[in-house]
C-alpha cells in the first residue's frame, strides 16, 4: 500500500481527518494481521495507542532536547 499525499496545507481544518483516512487502511490491516496471529482486539488497540503515545512523547522530548541545546549554545556565546 502507498499512503496518499496530503491535499491540504498543515493549517487547513480538514488536514487531520484527511490524515486519518490516509492511514486507516494500514491500521485496519495491522489490526487484522495481529488478530490472525492470535492477539485480542482490545490488547492490540491498547498496544497501538501506547506505541503512538510513546512516539509522540519521544518526538516532543527530541524537540525539548534540541531547544535546550540551542539555549546552551546561546548562553555560551553570551558569556564570551
NUVO-870147 format. One record per residue (C-alpha): x, y, z negated; residue number from 1; residue in one letter. Coordinates in steps of 0.1 Angstrom, whole numbers, plus 5000, padded with zeros to 4 digits. Layout:
// NUVO-870147
X Y Z NUM a $
...
This chain:
// NUVO-870147
5000 5000 5000 1 x $
5010 5036 5006 2 x $
5000 5063 4982 3 x $
4983 5091 5002 4 x $
4999 5125 5001 5 x $
4981 5153 4983 6 x $
4960 5177 5004 7 x $
4958 5204 4978 8 x $
4984 5226 4961 9 x $
4990 5220 4924 10 x $
4968 5248 4913 11 x $
4937 5236 4932 12 x $
4909 5224 4910 13 x $
4904 5192 4929 14 x $
4940 5181 4928 15 x $
4936 5159 4897 16 x $
4906 5140 4910 17 x $
4925 5136 4943 18 x $
4954 5121 4925 19 x $
4931 5097 4906 20 x $
4917 5084 4939 21 x $
4952 5081 4953 22 x $
4964 5058 4926 23 x $
4931 5040 4918 24 x $
4936 5011 4942 25 x $
4971 5004 4927 26 x $
4957 5004 4892 27 x $
4929 4981 4901 28 x $
4953 4958 4919 29 x $
4977 4957 4889 30 x $
4947 4950 4866 31 x $
4936 4921 4888 32 x $
4971 4907 4890 33 x $
4975 4909 4853 34 x $
4941 4892 4847 35 x $
4951 4864 4871 36 x $
4984 4860 4851 37 x $
4963 4853 4820 38 x $
4961 4887 4802 39 x $
4928 4901 4789 40 x $
4915 4933 4804 41 x $
4914 4951 4771 42 x $
4951 4944 4764 43 x $
4961 4952 4800 44 x $
4943 4986 4798 45 x $
4958 4993 4764 46 x $
4993 4984 4777 47 x $
4988 5007 4808 48 x $
4978 5036 4786 49 x $
5008 5030 4763 50 x $
5031 5029 4793 51 x $
5016 5061 4807 52 x $
5018 5078 4773 53 x $
5055 5068 4769 54 x $
5063 5081 4804 55 x $
5046 5114 4797 56 x $
5064 5117 4763 57 x $
5097 5109 4780 58 x $
5091 5135 4806 59 x $
5084 5161 4780 60 x $
5114 5150 4760 61 x $
5136 5154 4790 62 x $
5123 5189 4796 63 x $
5129 5197 4759 64 x $
5165 5184 4761 65 x $
5170 5204 4793 66 x $
5157 5236 4777 67 x $
5179 5230 4746 68 x $
5209 5225 4768 69 x $
5203 5257 4787 70 x $
5198 5276 4755 71 x $
5231 5263 4741 72 x $
5248 5275 4773 73 x $
5233 5309 4770 74 x $
5242 5312 4733 75 x $
5278 5301 4741 76 x $
5280 5328 4768 77 x $
5267 5354 4745 78 x $
5294 5346 4719 79 x $
5322 5350 4744 80 x $
